[in-house]
Structures are given as C-alpha cells and as structure tokens.
Amino acid sequence: MKISIVKIGGNVIDDPAKLEEFLMLFARLEGKKILVHGGGVMASKFGLQLGIEPKMVEGRRITDEATLDVVTMVYAGMINKKIVAKLQYLEQNAMGFTGADGNLIRSVKRPVKVIDYGFVGDVKEIDTELLDVLLEKDVVPVFSAITHDRKGNLLNTNADTIASEIATSMAIKHNVRLYFCFNKAGVLIDENNDDSLVPKINEDIYDELKRDRVIHSGMIPKLDNAFSALQKGVSNVWLGKAENLLLASKGKKSGTNIERHRYDLY
C-alpha cells in the first residue's frame, strides 16, 4: 500500500484562507493518506490571552500543566475538529485523533536532563494495525500533536516527530512518503528569500548549515525528524510550501528533498 503522511504547520493553520487552500490540495492527493497537524502559533496566542507566556528552547515548547491544558484544547479540540469538518465537506472521510484515541500513539514523558520540557512526550509505539484497518476503510486519520503515556496522562508531542514516527512505523510494511508542509519554500540559506532555496540536502550539508547558524530554532527538529525517517525506511521526505504539495507528490521541482548521499548543491 502506498501511503502519504502529510504534516501541516501552525503558520498555515493560523491563516484560514491558507488552511482552506491546503485542505483542498490535500483532498486531491491520490491514494491513502494521513494528516498530522501542529498549531503552535494559535496555542501561543490563546495562552497569552489566558496570561500563559509561551516558553521555547530551540524550537521546542516547554509544557507545564497550564500549557498542557491550552495545547490540548487548541490542538485536539478546536483545530483538529475544524480540519475534520472541512475535510468532510471536501468528501474526505476524515477522523480526528489524539494518540490516546484507540491507543494509537503511546509516548513516555521526556526525562529531565539539561532542560526540563515538562509534560512533553517522546513517541514509543504506534498501533500500525489499527491504522491499516482505518486506511483500508478509506478513512483519513487526522492527528493532533497530543499523545498519552497509557497511565492516564496526556503529553504534548512535537507534530513533526509524530509525523516522522508514524511514517517510519508504517514504512515497515508499506511504501511511505513523508511531506512537511509549512509557510516557507523549503530549506533556505536566507529565511526571508525564497530564491535561496536548497533543493536537496543531506546530513553533511545539514551539519554545515547548523554549524553556520543558517538553520536554527524550529527548523532543527523538523530536519532531525526528516533524516530519522529516511534512515528508517521512508522512501521520500520533502519539505516545502503547503501550496506545492501536489507538485511534490508528482515529483515536480519544488521545495527541498532530503537525501542520504552527498550532492554538490552550490
């Protein structure tokens, strides 16, 4: 079975027009598919309205109890159900999930090392058998960035990580492609200039760009997950603008493709 795992970022979700445009493209994506969404921009906005200041370290959110309540309400509630409703309108039989639903994604609370991330989950197990059943029934699973530890606790979990972990788990039996869709053209040398796009990137080049601080903050976990997925059997990993999803799915030039071998890109 060919499966597309698509992760959509918070900057697109925060813009109703862009989100609607993306979901129309996603509905046209051929074959079996799973959507994973973030919503960090909106969660930060709602948190501030409640007097909860967002705390970030290298693109990752520190999640105390109050923040966990906010992200659960925003990710698993408002955003997830709005996306599911819009996909139903587009004749996609979508179902919204957290990792707790059906025990689909089990995580463990991240251990405290140098940084205490709070109620943040590291994914340990994906129920691929249940996902197979859903996909065979032409259901489109829509995952929010909330998992659980099977001890009664919800955990805030990086949406890029969820997408990557679902992709690698499903890749054991299926041909899986992973798409990270957000508001940038892809990996950029100058984050404000789409013409500085890096069309292909491998680990060596990634290390160079991190060392030179060309890549930083939220792009680091995104690319870490992209390389991890590629190493674990995912057939193709792509990053780029949400509006280029269909171009990428057809192999047309757009965005940044993640490669395992070194290329002379410059």
Accessible surface in RSA format (square Angstrom, percent):
REM  Atomic radii and reference values for relative SASA: ProtOr
REM  Chains: A
REM  Algorithm: Lee & Richards
REM  Probe-radius: 1.40
REM  Slices: 20
REM RES _ NUM      All-atoms   Total-Side   Main-Chain    Non-polar    All polar
REM                ABS   REL    ABS   REL    ABS   REL    ABS   REL    ABS   REL
RES MET A   1    77.30  40.0  25.45  16.8  51.85 123.5  33.20  28.2  44.10  58.4
RES LYS A   2   156.21  76.2 148.24  91.0   7.97  19.0  90.82  81.7  65.39  69.6
RES ILE A   3     2.54   1.4   0.00   0.0   2.54   6.1   0.89   0.6   1.64   4.5
RES SER A   4    13.53  11.4  13.21  17.6   0.32   0.7   0.00   0.0  13.53  19.0
RES ILE A   5     0.00   0.0   0.00   0.0   0.00   0.0   0.00   0.0   0.00   0.0
RES VAL A   6     0.00   0.0   0.00   0.0   0.00   0.0   0.00   0.0   0.00   0.0
RES LYS A   7    14.89   7.3  14.89   9.1   0.00   0.0   0.48   0.4  14.41  15.3
RES ILE A   8     0.00   0.0   0.00   0.0   0.00   0.0   0.00   0.0   0.00   0.0
RES GLY A   9     4.60   5.7   0.00   N/A   4.60   5.7   4.60  12.6   0.00   0.0
RES GLY A  10    12.61  15.6   0.00   N/A  12.61  15.6   2.65   7.3   9.97  22.3
RES ASN A  11    75.60  52.1  64.85  62.7  10.75  25.9   6.07  14.6  69.53  67.2
RES VAL A  12     3.13   2.1   3.07   2.8   0.06   0.1   3.07   2.7   0.06   0.2
RES ILE A  13     6.15   3.5   2.07   1.5   4.08   9.8   2.07   1.5   4.08  11.1
RES ASP A  14    49.42  34.6  33.97  33.8  15.45  36.5   3.46   8.1  45.96  45.8
RES ASP A  15    50.34  35.3  47.70  47.5   2.64   6.2  13.75  32.4  36.59  36.5
RES PRO A  16   102.63  74.8  98.69  90.0   3.95  14.3 101.74  84.0   0.89   5.5
RES ALA A  17    74.65  68.6  60.23  92.9  14.43  32.8  68.93  97.1   5.72  15.2
RES LYS A  18    98.56  48.1  95.67  58.7   2.89   6.9  55.09  49.6  43.47  46.3
RES LEU A  19    11.36   6.3  11.36   8.1   0.00   0.0  11.36   8.0   0.00   0.0
RES GLU A  20    84.19  48.3  84.10  63.6   0.09   0.2  18.38  35.6  65.81  53.7
RES GLU A  21    80.64  46.3  79.65  60.3   1.00   2.4  26.57  51.4  54.08  44.2
RES PHE A  22     1.22   0.6   0.42   0.3   0.80   2.1   1.00   0.6   0.22   0.6
RES LEU A  23     0.82   0.5   0.82   0.6   0.00   0.0   0.82   0.6   0.00   0.0
RES MET A  24    90.49  46.9  88.72  58.7   1.77   4.2  52.81  44.9  37.68  49.9
RES LEU A  25    25.04  13.9  25.04  17.9   0.00   0.0  25.04  17.6   0.00   0.0
RES PHE A  26     0.00   0.0   0.00   0.0   0.00   0.0   0.00   0.0   0.00   0.0
RES ALA A  27    18.04  16.6   6.54  10.1  11.50  26.2   6.62   9.3  11.42  30.2
RES ARG A  28   160.09  67.2 140.12  71.4  19.97  47.6  56.16  76.8 103.93  63.0
RES LEU A  29     7.81   4.3   3.95   2.8   3.85   9.7   4.09   2.9   3.72  10.0
RES GLU A  30   141.35  81.1 122.03  92.3  19.31  46.0  52.46 101.5  88.89  72.6
RES GLY A  31    58.61  72.3   0.00   N/A  58.61  72.3  36.56 100.3  22.05  49.4
RES LYS A  32    52.47  25.6  48.67  29.9   3.80   9.1  38.41  34.6  14.07  15.0
RES LYS A  33    11.31   5.5   9.86   6.1   1.44   3.4   6.36   5.7   4.95   5.3
RES ILE A  34     0.00   0.0   0.00   0.0   0.00   0.0   0.00   0.0   0.00   0.0
RES LEU A  35     0.00   0.0   0.00   0.0   0.00   0.0   0.00   0.0   0.00   0.0
RES VAL A  36     0.00   0.0   0.00   0.0   0.00   0.0   0.00   0.0   0.00   0.0
RES HIS A  37     0.00   0.0   0.00   0.0   0.00   0.0   0.00   0.0   0.00   0.0
RES GLY A  38     7.90   9.7   0.00   N/A   7.90   9.7   7.90  21.7   0.00   0.0
RES GLY A  39     1.18   1.5   0.00   N/A   1.18   1.5   0.25   0.7   0.93   2.1
RES GLY A  40    22.21  27.4   0.00   N/A  22.21  27.4  17.44  47.9   4.77  10.7
RES VAL A  41    60.15  39.6  53.04  48.0   7.10  17.1  57.42  49.9   2.73   7.4
RES MET A  42    27.44  14.2  27.26  18.0   0.18   0.4  23.04  19.6   4.40   5.8
RES ALA A  43     1.83   1.7   0.12   0.2   1.71   3.9   0.12   0.2   1.71   4.5
RES SER A  44    24.62  20.8  23.02  30.7   1.60   3.7  17.24  36.7   7.37  10.3
RES LYS A  45    96.75  47.2  92.68  56.9   4.07   9.7  55.59  50.0  41.16  43.8
RES PHE A  46    70.03  35.0  69.85  43.3   0.17   0.4  69.85  42.4   0.17   0.5
RES GLY A  47     3.38   4.2   0.00   N/A   3.38   4.2   3.38   9.3   0.00   0.0
RES LEU A  48    93.54  52.1  76.70  54.9  16.84  42.3  77.08  54.1  16.45  44.3
RES GLN A  49   128.66  71.9  88.92  65.0  39.74  94.6  44.71  95.2  83.95  63.7
RES LEU A  50   113.63  63.3  82.48  59.0  31.15  78.3  89.23  62.7  24.40  65.7
RES GLY A  51    69.82  86.1   0.00   N/A  69.82  86.1  36.17  99.3  33.65  75.4
RES ILE A  52    37.64  21.4  33.25  24.8   4.39  10.6  36.55  26.3   1.09   2.9
RES GLU A  53   118.88  68.3 108.75  82.3  10.14  24.1  44.45  86.0  74.43  60.8
RES PRO A  54    39.88  29.1  21.61  19.7  18.28  66.4  25.74  21.3  14.14  87.9
RES LYS A  55   125.47  61.2 119.73  73.5   5.74  13.7  72.57  65.3  52.90  56.3
RES MET A  56   101.89  52.8  70.38  46.6  31.51  75.0  69.36  59.0  32.53  43.1
RES VAL A  57    48.62  32.0  44.92  40.7   3.70   8.9  48.62  42.2   0.00   0.0
RES GLU A  58    92.09  52.9  76.89  58.2  15.19  36.2  47.98  92.8  44.11  36.0
RES GLY A  59    23.68  29.2   0.00   N/A  23.68  29.2   7.11  19.5  16.57  37.1
RES ARG A  60    52.91  22.2  50.60  25.8   2.31   5.5  13.29  18.2  39.62  24.0
RES ARG A  61    27.34  11.5  19.73  10.1   7.60  18.1   7.15   9.8  20.18  12.2
RES ILE A  62    33.77  19.2  30.13  22.4   3.64   8.8  30.13  21.7   3.64   9.9
RES THR A  63     0.00   0.0   0.00   0.0   0.00   0.0   0.00   0.0   0.00   0.0
RES ASP A  64    67.96  47.6  63.29  63.0   4.67  11.0  38.00  89.4  29.96  29.9
RES GLU A  65   124.02  71.2 121.07  91.6   2.95   7.0  33.26  64.3  90.76  74.1
RES ALA A  66    45.07  41.4  35.93  55.4   9.15  20.8  41.41  58.3   3.67   9.7
RES THR A  67    10.98   7.8  10.92  11.1   0.06   0.1   6.38   8.6   4.60   7.0
RES LEU A  68    23.28  13.0  23.28  16.7   0.00   0.0  23.28  16.3   0.00   0.0
RES ASP A  69    88.52  62.0  85.51  85.1   3.02   7.1  19.84  46.7  68.68  68.5
RES VAL A  70     5.14   3.4   5.14   4.7   0.00   0.0   5.14   4.5   0.00   0.0
RES VAL A  71     0.52   0.3   0.52   0.5   0.00   0.0   0.52   0.5   0.00   0.0
RES THR A  72    31.18  22.2  30.08  30.5   1.11   2.6  29.03  39.0   2.15   3.3
RES MET A  73   112.42  58.2 100.88  66.8  11.54  27.5  67.50  57.4  44.92  59.5
RES VAL A  74     6.20   4.1   5.74   5.2   0.46   1.1   6.20   5.4   0.00   0.0
RES TYR A  75    10.75   5.0  10.75   6.1   0.00   0.0   1.96   1.5   8.79  10.8
RES ALA A  76    18.14  16.7  10.26  15.8   7.88  17.9  10.91  15.4   7.23  19.2
RES GLY A  77    28.50  35.2   0.00   N/A  28.50  35.2  28.16  77.3   0.35   0.8
RES MET A  78    57.12  29.6  43.02  28.5  14.10  33.6  31.84  27.1  25.28  33.5
RES ILE A  79     4.29   2.4   2.66   2.0   1.63   3.9   4.28   3.1   0.00   0.0
RES ASN A  80     1.61   1.1   1.61   1.6   0.00   0.0   0.74   1.8   0.87   0.8
RES LYS A  81   106.00  51.7 101.76  62.4   4.24  10.1  81.47  73.3  24.53  26.1
RES LYS A  82   117.12  57.1 112.76  69.2   4.37  10.4  71.06  64.0  46.06  49.1
RES ILE A  83     0.14   0.1   0.14   0.1   0.00   0.0   0.14   0.1   0.00   0.0
RES VAL A  84    22.42  14.8  22.42  20.3   0.00   0.0  22.42  19.5   0.00   0.0
RES ALA A  85    61.89  56.9  49.71  76.7  12.18  27.7  55.60  78.3   6.28  16.6
RES LYS A  86    71.98  35.1  69.61  42.7   2.37   5.6  34.80  31.3  37.17  39.6
RES LEU A  87     0.00   0.0   0.00   0.0   0.00   0.0   0.00   0.0   0.00   0.0
RES GLN A  88    80.52  45.0  66.97  48.9  13.55  32.3  34.33  73.1  46.19  35.0
RES TYR A  89   180.89  84.5 156.96  89.3  23.92  62.2 118.94  89.4  61.95  76.4
RES LEU A  90    43.28  24.1  29.93  21.4  13.35  33.6  33.39  23.5   9.89  26.6
RES GLU A  91   159.47  91.6 128.59  97.3  30.88  73.5  51.40  99.4 108.07  88.2
RES GLN A  92    29.55  16.5  27.04  19.8   2.50   6.0   2.54   5.4  27.01  20.5
RES ASN A  93    79.55  54.9  73.19  70.7   6.36  15.3  22.75  54.8  56.79  54.9
RES ALA A  94     3.43   3.2   0.00   0.0   3.43   7.8   0.00   0.0   3.43   9.1
RES MET A  95    85.11  44.1  81.99  54.3   3.12   7.4  72.34  61.5  12.78  16.9
RES GLY A  96    17.57  21.7   0.00   N/A  17.57  21.7   0.00   0.0  17.57  39.4
RES PHE A  97    20.25  10.1  17.50  10.8   2.75   7.1  20.14  12.2   0.11   0.3
RES THR A  98    20.14  14.3  20.00  20.3   0.14   0.3  16.78  22.5   3.36   5.1
RES GLY A  99     0.11   0.1   0.00   N/A   0.11   0.1   0.00   0.0   0.11   0.3
RES ALA A 100    37.08  34.1  22.94  35.4  14.15  32.2  23.12  32.6  13.96  37.0
RES ASP A 101    63.12  44.2  57.73  57.5   5.39  12.7  15.44  36.3  47.68  47.5
RES GLY A 102    52.04  64.2   0.00   N/A  52.04  64.2  31.17  85.5  20.87  46.7
RES ASN A 103    44.30  30.5  38.11  36.8   6.19  14.9  19.74  47.5  24.56  23.7
RES LEU A 104     0.18   0.1   0.18   0.1   0.00   0.0   0.18   0.1   0.00   0.0
RES ILE A 105     0.45   0.3   0.45   0.3   0.00   0.0   0.45   0.3   0.00   0.0
RES ARG A 106    65.91  27.7  65.72  33.5   0.19   0.4  10.52  14.4  55.39  33.6
RES SER A 107     0.15   0.1   0.00   0.0   0.15   0.3   0.00   0.0   0.15   0.2
RES VAL A 108    52.08  34.3  50.96  46.1   1.12   2.7  52.08  45.2   0.00   0.0
RES LYS A 109    89.72  43.8  74.93  46.0  14.79  35.2  52.36  47.1  37.36  39.8
RES ARG A 110    42.75  18.0  40.00  20.4   2.75   6.6  19.67  26.9  23.08  14.0
RES PRO A 111    77.76  56.7  64.55  58.8  13.21  48.0  74.67  61.7   3.09  19.2
RES VAL A 112    89.74  59.1  61.35  55.5  28.39  68.4  61.60  53.5  28.14  76.3
RES LYS A 113   169.00  82.4 138.70  85.1  30.29  72.1  92.88  83.6  76.12  81.1
RES VAL A 114   149.65  98.5 115.38 104.5  34.27  82.6 122.23 106.2  27.42  74.4
RES ILE A 115    56.58  32.2  49.73  37.0   6.85  16.5  52.87  38.1   3.71  10.1
RES ASP A 116    78.90  55.3  65.96  65.6  12.94  30.6  23.87  56.2  55.04  54.9
RES TYR A 117    32.23  15.0  30.49  17.3   1.73   4.5  13.99  10.5  18.24  22.5
RES GLY A 118    13.41  16.5   0.00   N/A  13.41  16.5  13.00  35.7   0.41   0.9
RES PHE A 119    59.14  29.6  59.14  36.6   0.00   0.0  59.14  35.9   0.00   0.0
RES VAL A 120     9.89   6.5   9.89   9.0   0.00   0.0   9.89   8.6   0.00   0.0
RES GLY A 121     1.40   1.7   0.00   N/A   1.40   1.7   0.00   0.0   1.40   3.1
RES ASP A 122    39.26  27.5  38.01  37.8   1.25   3.0  18.26  43.0  21.01  20.9
RES VAL A 123    17.04  11.2   1.25   1.1  15.78  38.0   1.25   1.1  15.78  42.8
RES LYS A 124   124.53  60.8  89.86  55.1  34.67  82.5  39.18  35.3  85.35  90.9
RES GLU A 125    91.09  52.3  84.74  64.1   6.35  15.1  32.10  62.1  58.99  48.2
RES ILE A 126    18.60  10.6   2.04   1.5  16.57  39.9   2.04   1.5  16.57  45.0
RES ASP A 127    49.61  34.8  43.22  43.0   6.39  15.1  15.63  36.8  33.99  33.9
RES THR A 128    31.80  22.6  30.31  30.7   1.49   3.6   8.32  11.2  23.48  35.5
RES GLU A 129   130.20  74.7 127.39  96.4   2.80   6.7  42.39  82.0  87.80  71.7
RES LEU A 130    58.95  32.8  55.42  39.6   3.53   8.9  58.25  40.9   0.70   1.9
RES LEU A 131     0.20   0.1   0.20   0.1   0.00   0.0   0.20   0.1   0.00   0.0
RES ASP A 132    11.38   8.0  11.38  11.3   0.00   0.0   7.84  18.5   3.54   3.5
RES VAL A 133    76.84  50.6  76.58  69.3   0.26   0.6  76.77  66.7   0.06   0.2
RES LEU A 134    21.72  12.1  21.67  15.5   0.05   0.1  21.72  15.3   0.00   0.0
RES LEU A 135     0.77   0.4   0.59   0.4   0.18   0.5   0.75   0.5   0.02   0.1
RES GLU A 136   114.74  65.9  91.14  68.9  23.61  56.2  33.04  63.9  81.71  66.7
RES LYS A 137   151.75  74.0 132.12  81.1  19.63  46.7  79.15  71.2  72.60  77.3
RES ASP A 138    94.39  66.1  84.19  83.8  10.19  24.1  31.74  74.7  62.65  62.5
RES VAL A 139    13.95   9.2  11.69  10.6   2.26   5.4  11.69  10.2   2.26   6.1
RES VAL A 140    10.79   7.1  10.79   9.8   0.00   0.0  10.79   9.4   0.00   0.0
RES PRO A 141     0.00   0.0   0.00   0.0   0.00   0.0   0.00   0.0   0.00   0.0
RES VAL A 142     0.00   0.0   0.00   0.0   0.00   0.0   0.00   0.0   0.00   0.0
RES PHE A 143     0.15   0.1   0.15   0.1   0.00   0.0   0.15   0.1   0.00   0.0
RES SER A 144     0.30   0.3   0.08   0.1   0.22   0.5   0.00   0.0   0.30   0.4
RES ALA A 145     3.47   3.2   3.47   5.4   0.00   0.0   3.47   4.9   0.00   0.0
RES ILE A 146     0.01   0.0   0.01   0.0   0.00   0.0   0.01   0.0   0.00   0.0
RES THR A 147     0.00   0.0   0.00   0.0   0.00   0.0   0.00   0.0   0.00   0.0
RES HIS A 148    20.40  11.1  20.40  14.2   0.00   0.0  11.77  12.1   8.63  10.0
RES ASP A 149    19.63  13.8  13.83  13.8   5.80  13.7   4.83  11.4  14.80  14.8
RES ARG A 150   163.22  68.5 136.47  69.6  26.74  63.7  36.57  50.0 126.64  76.8
RES LYS A 151   173.03  84.4 138.62  85.1  34.41  81.9  92.63  83.4  80.40  85.6
RES GLY A 152    79.25  97.7   0.00   N/A  79.25  97.7  43.30 118.8  35.96  80.5
RES ASN A 153    70.44  48.6  66.64  64.4   3.80   9.2  10.14  24.4  60.30  58.3
RES LEU A 154    63.24  35.2  59.16  42.3   4.08  10.3  59.16  41.5   4.08  11.0
RES LEU A 155     1.32   0.7   1.32   0.9   0.00   0.0   1.32   0.9   0.00   0.0
RES ASN A 156    12.54   8.6  12.18  11.8   0.36   0.9   0.64   1.5  11.89  11.5
RES THR A 157     1.04   0.7   0.42   0.4   0.62   1.5   0.68   0.9   0.36   0.5
RES ASN A 158    39.19  27.0  25.51  24.6  13.69  33.0  15.91  38.3  23.29  22.5
RES ALA A 159     8.66   8.0   4.27   6.6   4.39  10.0   4.27   6.0   4.39  11.6
RES ASP A 160     7.97   5.6   7.43   7.4   0.54   1.3   0.31   0.7   7.66   7.6
RES THR A 161    23.41  16.6  23.41  23.7   0.00   0.0  19.58  26.3   3.83   5.8
RES ILE A 162     0.01   0.0   0.01   0.0   0.00   0.0   0.01   0.0   0.00   0.0
RES ALA A 163     0.00   0.0   0.00   0.0   0.00   0.0   0.00   0.0   0.00   0.0
RES SER A 164     3.58   3.0   3.58   4.8   0.00   0.0   0.21   0.5   3.36   4.7
RES GLU A 165    46.84  26.9  46.69  35.3   0.15   0.4   1.49   2.9  45.35  37.0
RES ILE A 166     0.02   0.0   0.02   0.0   0.00   0.0   0.02   0.0   0.00   0.0
RES ALA A 167     0.00   0.0   0.00   0.0   0.00   0.0   0.00   0.0   0.00   0.0
RES THR A 168    12.55   8.9   9.46   9.6   3.09   7.4   5.25   7.1   7.29  11.0
RES SER A 169    26.36  22.3  19.82  26.5   6.54  15.1   7.46  15.9  18.90  26.5
RES MET A 170     1.78   0.9   0.27   0.2   1.51   3.6   1.51   1.3   0.27   0.4
RES ALA A 171    16.50  15.2   0.22   0.3  16.28  37.0   0.52   0.7  15.97  42.3
RES ILE A 172   147.02  83.7 113.06  84.2  33.96  81.8 120.93  87.1  26.08  70.8
RES LYS A 173   133.16  65.0  99.68  61.2  33.48  79.7  72.91  65.6  60.25  64.2
RES HIS A 174    29.88  16.3  17.86  12.4  12.01  30.7  21.84  22.5   8.04   9.4
RES ASN A 175    70.37  48.5  58.57  56.6  11.80  28.4  27.24  65.6  43.12  41.7
RES VAL A 176     0.69   0.5   0.00   0.0   0.69   1.7   0.00   0.0   0.69   1.9
RES ARG A 177    97.89  41.1  97.89  49.9   0.00   0.0  15.87  21.7  82.02  49.7
RES LEU A 178     0.00   0.0   0.00   0.0   0.00   0.0   0.00   0.0   0.00   0.0
RES TYR A 179     2.49   1.2   2.49   1.4   0.00   0.0   0.64   0.5   1.85   2.3
RES PHE A 180     0.28   0.1   0.28   0.2   0.00   0.0   0.28   0.2   0.00   0.0
RES CYS A 181     0.77   0.6   0.00   0.0   0.77   1.8   0.00   0.0   0.77   0.8
RES PHE A 182    15.31   7.7  14.91   9.2   0.40   1.0  14.96   9.1   0.34   1.0
RES ASN A 183    53.87  37.1  35.45  34.3  18.42  44.4   7.32  17.6  46.55  45.0
RES LYS A 184    62.48  30.5  62.32  38.2   0.16   0.4  33.41  30.1  29.07  31.0
RES ALA A 185    13.00  11.9  12.58  19.4   0.41   0.9  12.58  17.7   0.41   1.1
RES GLY A 186     0.69   0.9   0.00   N/A   0.69   0.9   0.00   0.0   0.69   1.5
RES VAL A 187     0.80   0.5   0.80   0.7   0.00   0.0   0.80   0.7   0.00   0.0
RES LEU A 188    11.35   6.3   4.09   2.9   7.26  18.2   4.09   2.9   7.26  19.5
RES ILE A 189    74.44  42.4  60.88  45.4  13.56  32.7  60.88  43.8  13.56  36.8
RES ASP A 190    67.11  47.0  62.36  62.1   4.75  11.2  23.87  56.2  43.24  43.1
RES GLU A 191    95.76  55.0  91.45  69.2   4.31  10.3  30.27  58.6  65.49  53.5
RES ASN A 192   130.47  90.0  93.56  90.4  36.91  88.9  31.56  76.0  98.91  95.6
RES ASN A 193    62.04  42.8  59.03  57.0   3.01   7.2  12.45  30.0  49.59  47.9
RES ASP A 194    62.93  44.1  50.89  50.7  12.04  28.5  26.24  61.8  36.69  36.6
RES ASP A 195   137.10  96.0 103.24 102.8  33.85  80.1  29.88  70.3 107.22 106.9
RES SER A 196    22.06  18.6  10.98  14.6  11.09  25.5  21.20  45.1   0.87   1.2
RES LEU A 197    53.15  29.6  36.58  26.2  16.57  41.6  36.58  25.7  16.57  44.6
RES VAL A 198     2.71   1.8   1.37   1.2   1.34   3.2   2.71   2.4   0.00   0.0
RES PRO A 199    54.05  39.4  53.10  48.4   0.95   3.4  53.10  43.8   0.95   5.9
RES LYS A 200    76.14  37.1  76.11  46.7   0.03   0.1  33.37  30.0  42.77  45.6
RES ILE A 201     1.33   0.8   0.00   0.0   1.33   3.2   1.17   0.8   0.16   0.4
RES ASN A 202     4.46   3.1   3.94   3.8   0.52   1.3   1.90   4.6   2.56   2.5
RES GLU A 203    74.39  42.7  73.57  55.7   0.82   2.0  26.40  51.1  47.99  39.2
RES ASP A 204    76.15  53.3  71.94  71.6   4.21  10.0  12.65  29.8  63.50  63.3
RES ILE A 205     2.35   1.3   2.35   1.7   0.00   0.0   2.35   1.7   0.00   0.0
RES TYR A 206     8.69   4.1   8.69   4.9   0.00   0.0   8.69   6.5   0.00   0.0
RES ASP A 207    74.53  52.2  71.01  70.7   3.51   8.3  23.20  54.6  51.33  51.2
RES GLU A 208    53.67  30.8  53.67  40.6   0.00   0.0  16.92  32.7  36.75  30.0
RES LEU A 209    11.30   6.3  11.30   8.1   0.00   0.0  11.30   7.9   0.00   0.0
RES LYS A 210    64.79  31.6  57.11  35.0   7.69  18.3  23.30  21.0  41.49  44.2
RES ARG A 211   171.90  72.2 140.51  71.6  31.39  74.7  80.27 109.7  91.64  55.5
RES ASP A 212    90.85  63.6  64.60  64.3  26.26  62.1  21.22  49.9  69.64  69.4
RES ARG A 213   144.62  60.7 132.80  67.7  11.82  28.1  63.48  86.8  81.14  49.2
RES VAL A 214    44.74  29.4  24.98  22.6  19.76  47.6  30.89  26.8  13.84  37.5
RES ILE A 215     5.00   2.8   2.41   1.8   2.59   6.2   4.52   3.3   0.48   1.3
RES HIS A 216    56.51  30.9  51.66  35.9   4.84  12.4  32.37  33.4  24.14  28.1
RES SER A 217    51.54  43.6  50.47  67.4   1.07   2.5  25.06  53.4  26.49  37.1
RES GLY A 218    34.55  42.6   0.00   N/A  34.55  42.6  26.31  72.2   8.24  18.5
RES MET A 219    35.80  18.5  30.69  20.3   5.10  12.1  31.54  26.8   4.25   5.6
RES ILE A 220    31.05  17.7  31.05  23.1   0.00   0.0  31.05  22.4   0.00   0.0
RES PRO A 221     2.62   1.9   2.62   2.4   0.00   0.0   2.62   2.2   0.00   0.0
RES LYS A 222    19.17   9.4  19.17  11.8   0.00   0.0   9.81   8.8   9.36  10.0
RES LEU A 223     0.00   0.0   0.00   0.0   0.00   0.0   0.00   0.0   0.00   0.0
RES ASP A 224    59.42  41.6  50.18  49.9   9.24  21.9  23.85  56.1  35.57  35.5
RES ASN A 225    15.15  10.4  14.61  14.1   0.54   1.3   0.67   1.6  14.48  14.0
RES ALA A 226     0.00   0.0   0.00   0.0   0.00   0.0   0.00   0.0   0.00   0.0
RES PHE A 227    11.24   5.6  11.17   6.9   0.07   0.2  11.17   6.8   0.07   0.2
RES SER A 228    32.01  27.1  30.07  40.1   1.94   4.5  20.76  44.2  11.26  15.8
RES ALA A 229     0.00   0.0   0.00   0.0   0.00   0.0   0.00   0.0   0.00   0.0
RES LEU A 230    19.21  10.7  13.83   9.9   5.38  13.5  13.83   9.7   5.38  14.5
RES GLN A 231    86.92  48.6  62.34  45.6  24.58  58.5  17.70  37.7  69.22  52.5
RES LYS A 232   119.16  58.1  96.20  59.0  22.96  54.7  70.77  63.7  48.39  51.5
RES GLY A 233    52.19  64.4   0.00   N/A  52.19  64.4  33.14  91.0  19.05  42.7
RES VAL A 234     4.76   3.1   0.00   0.0   4.76  11.5   0.00   0.0   4.76  12.9
RES SER A 235    65.11  55.0  31.46  42.0  33.66  77.5  40.07  85.3  25.04  35.1
RES ASN A 236    45.69  31.5  44.71  43.2   0.97   2.3   6.32  15.2  39.37  38.1
RES VAL A 237     0.00   0.0   0.00   0.0   0.00   0.0   0.00   0.0   0.00   0.0
RES TRP A 238     3.25   1.3   3.25   1.6   0.00   0.0   3.18   1.7   0.07   0.1
RES LEU A 239     0.00   0.0   0.00   0.0   0.00   0.0   0.00   0.0   0.00   0.0
RES GLY A 240     0.00   0.0   0.00   N/A   0.00   0.0   0.00   0.0   0.00   0.0
RES LYS A 241    53.76  26.2  53.76  33.0   0.00   0.0  15.05  13.5  38.71  41.2
RES ALA A 242     4.04   3.7   4.04   6.2   0.00   0.0   4.04   5.7   0.00   0.0
RES GLU A 243    83.18  47.8  68.03  51.5  15.15  36.1  24.13  46.7  59.04  48.2
RES ASN A 244    33.49  23.1  33.49  32.4   0.00   0.0   0.00   0.0  33.49  32.4
RES LEU A 245     0.00   0.0   0.00   0.0   0.00   0.0   0.00   0.0   0.00   0.0
RES LEU A 246    21.63  12.0  21.63  15.5   0.00   0.0  21.63  15.2   0.00   0.0
RES LEU A 247    73.61  41.0  72.78  52.1   0.83   2.1  73.03  51.3   0.58   1.6
RES ALA A 248    11.41  10.5   0.41   0.6  11.00  25.0   2.51   3.5   8.89  23.6
RES SER A 249    27.27  23.0  11.52  15.4  15.75  36.3   7.44  15.8  19.84  27.8
RES LYS A 250   122.87  59.9  88.95  54.6  33.92  80.8  65.44  58.9  57.43  61.2
RES GLY A 251    66.24  81.7   0.00   N/A  66.24  81.7  32.90  90.3  33.34  74.7
RES LYS A 252   120.13  58.6 108.05  66.3  12.08  28.8  65.04  58.5  55.09  58.7
RES LYS A 253   197.00  96.1 162.95 100.0  34.05  81.1 114.94 103.5  82.06  87.4
RES SER A 254    16.52  14.0   3.67   4.9  12.85  29.6  12.59  26.8   3.94   5.5
RES GLY A 255     5.34   6.6   0.00   N/A   5.34   6.6   0.00   0.0   5.34  11.9
RES THR A 256     0.00   0.0   0.00   0.0   0.00   0.0   0.00   0.0   0.00   0.0
RES ASN A 257    41.52  28.6  41.52  40.1   0.00   0.0   3.40   8.2  38.12  36.8
RES ILE A 258     4.51   2.6   0.00   0.0   4.51  10.9   0.00   0.0   4.51  12.2
RES GLU A 259    42.41  24.3  41.90  31.7   0.51   1.2   1.00   1.9  41.41  33.8
RES ARG A 260   149.47  62.8 118.98  60.7  30.49  72.6  34.51  47.2 114.96  69.7
RES HIS A 261   138.25  75.6 134.75  93.7   3.50   8.9  90.89  93.7  47.36  55.1
RES ARG A 262   135.82  57.0 105.29  53.7  30.53  72.7  53.02  72.5  82.80  50.2
RES TYR A 263    84.39  39.4  78.28  44.5   6.11  15.9  51.62  38.8  32.78  40.4
RES ASP A 264   136.48  95.6  96.72  96.3  39.76  94.0  43.35 102.0  93.13  92.9
RES LEU A 265    36.24  20.2   7.08   5.1  29.16  73.3  11.24   7.9  25.01  67.3
RES TYR A 266   154.46  72.1  94.94  54.0  59.52 154.9 128.19  96.3  26.27  32.4
END  Absolute sums over single chains surface
CHAIN  1 A    12494.2      10111.5       2382.7       6453.1       6041.2
END  Absolute sums over all chains
TOTAL         12494.2      10111.5       2382.7       6453.1       6041.2
